[in-house]
Amino acid sequence: DEHLHDGFNMLGVSQGSLIVRGAVERCSLPVYNLITLVGAHQGVFGDPPLKSLPPQFWDLISKYAYEESVQNVISIAGFW
């Protein structure tokens, strides 16, 4: 958009925070201010309901959540 060529402010909420941050970092957009609300920029570790599982299951899940095959199939693993 020609009106945005000289720069603009950008706002992202929740998962949109991750999208706008990625756009600014990867696309070199002329953004004056980037405001993000309730975004998981540092990731999320774990899922509280899983804490009720025995420790050996928690360790197993934590270990394999980072595997590419798991990341590609289970969406929440991308936030892990």
N, C-alpha and C positions, 0 to 999 in steps of 0.2 A: 504494500500500500504506500503510495507516494507521500501520504500524510505522516507516515511513521519513519520515513527515511532519516530524519535528523535526530531521532531518538524518541523514547517513550518510557513510561512506567509500566511495570508488569506485576500482576498479582496472581498467585496460585493458591488453591485451597485443597487440602488433603492430598490425594494422589496427584492432583494438578500441580501441587508444589514441586513434586519430583519432575514433572514434565517441563514446567517453565524453567526450573533450574538447569535441567539438561539442555534445553534449547539455548539458554544464555551461554552455558559453558562450551557447547559444541558448535554453535552456529555464529558466534561472535556478533550477537545482536546489539544494536545501539541502545541499550537499556540504561536509563538514568537510575532507577530504583527498582530493586526486585524485592517484593514482599511475599513471603510464604507463610501460610497459616496451617497449623496442625499437620505438617508434612513429616514423613518418617525419613529425614535426610541421613540419619546415622543408622538406619535400619531398625529392625525390631528383632529382639531375641526371644524366641520361645512363644508358647501359647499357654496362658494360664491353666486352661482345663487339662493340658497334658501333665501339669505338675502332680496330678493325682495318680499318675502311672508310677509303677516301681522305678527306682533310680536307673536300673540297667536299661529300661526302655527309653528313658529321657536321654541317657548318654548315647544310645544308638541313633535316636532321631537327630540329636544335635550333631553327631558325627557325619551323618549322611545328608543332611539338609543342604550342604554346600556342594554336593556332587552335581555335575552338569546334567546328568540324566534325571535327577530329582528336580533340579531347578527348572528344567524344560517341561515337566509334567505337572508339578504341584505348584499352583500360582503363589500361595502364601510363602513358599520356600524362598521366593525372590526377595521377600522382605526380611527373612530370617537373619 
